[in-house]
Structures are given as C-alpha cells and as structure tokens.
C-alpha cells in the first residue's frame, strides 16, 4: 500500500528546498547571491540596512523571482560587525 500525505501519494509530490538568506544588510554581495536563493529576509533598517538598501534589495529579489520576508532587528548597529 502506498504512503499517502493528505489526499496525495508521496511519490507524486515534488521535492524542494527553500534556500533562504539574510539580505540588505549593507554588504556588497546581495546581487551575487540573489540568483542562488529562493527566499530572502530583508533587513528592515534598524540593526542593518537603510531605506535605500531595502528598496534596492527588494528590486533584486523581484528581478530574480525570490520570495521576500522581513528581517526586523534591534537598534544596535554598533554590534553589527562585532
């Protein structure tokens, strides 16, 4: 008897991995990494990033068909590179 998940046979389900990355933190490699990932947590401007970086990173994600999520943080930019 085949193994089922819900109403579908597991052997018919496609398998995938979500490769996620924190982006928009002001580093210079966002454009290089974006084509390699499927979702991005974009820095919201407290701990890292700023408004212009967020806009640029969202544009890169849209151009590369990357799902977008928020990466909120504390106002502690002094600890960013500690």
C-alpha positions as CSV (number, residue, x, y, z in Angstrom):
1,X,0.0,0.0,0.0
2,X,1.5,3.4,-1.0
3,X,2.3,6.0,1.7
4,X,-0.1,9.0,1.5
5,X,0.1,12.5,2.8
6,X,-3.4,14.1,2.8
7,X,-5.0,13.1,-0.4
8,X,-1.8,12.7,-2.5
9,X,0.6,9.9,-2.9
10,X,4.1,11.0,-1.6
11,X,5.8,9.5,-4.7
12,X,3.8,12.1,-6.8
13,X,4.8,15.1,-4.7
14,X,7.7,17.2,-5.9
15,X,10.6,17.8,-3.5
16,X,12.2,21.2,-3.0
17,X,14.4,23.1,-0.6
18,X,13.9,26.7,0.3
19,X,17.4,28.3,0.3
20,X,17.0,31.4,2.4
21,X,19.4,34.2,3.1
22,X,19.5,37.4,5.2
23,X,20.0,40.2,2.7
24,X,20.1,44.0,2.6
25,X,22.5,44.4,5.5
26,X,24.7,46.8,3.6
27,X,27.2,44.2,2.3
28,X,28.3,44.2,-1.3
29,X,27.3,40.6,-2.2
30,X,23.5,40.8,-2.5
31,X,23.4,40.9,-6.3
32,X,25.8,38.0,-6.5
33,X,23.8,35.8,-4.0
34,X,20.3,36.7,-5.1
35,X,20.2,34.3,-8.2
36,X,21.2,31.4,-6.0
37,X,18.5,31.6,-3.4
38,X,14.7,31.1,-3.3
39,X,13.8,33.4,-0.4
40,X,15.3,36.4,1.3
41,X,14.9,38.0,4.7
42,X,15.5,41.7,4.0
43,X,16.9,43.9,6.8
44,X,14.3,46.4,7.9
45,X,16.7,49.2,8.8
46,X,17.4,49.1,12.5
47,X,20.3,46.6,13.1
48,X,21.3,46.7,9.5
49,X,20.3,48.3,6.2
50,X,18.5,51.6,5.4
51,X,15.6,52.7,3.2
52,X,17.7,52.8,0.0
53,X,19.2,49.4,0.7
54,X,15.8,47.9,1.4
55,X,14.4,49.3,-1.9
56,X,17.4,48.0,-3.9
57,X,17.3,44.6,-2.3
58,X,13.5,44.2,-2.9
59,X,14.1,45.1,-6.6
60,X,16.8,42.5,-6.8
61,X,14.5,39.9,-5.2
62,X,11.7,40.7,-7.7
63,X,14.1,40.5,-10.6
64,X,15.3,37.1,-9.5
65,X,11.9,35.7,-8.6
66,X,12.9,35.4,-4.9
67,X,10.3,35.3,-2.1
68,X,10.6,38.3,0.3
69,X,10.4,38.3,4.0
70,X,11.2,40.8,6.7
71,X,14.2,40.7,8.9
72,X,13.5,43.1,11.8
73,X,16.1,43.8,14.4
74,X,17.1,46.0,17.3
75,X,18.6,49.5,17.1
76,X,22.1,48.2,17.8
77,X,24.1,48.9,14.6
78,X,27.3,49.1,16.8
79,X,27.1,45.4,17.2
80,X,26.6,44.6,13.5
81,X,30.2,43.6,12.8
82,X,31.2,42.5,16.4
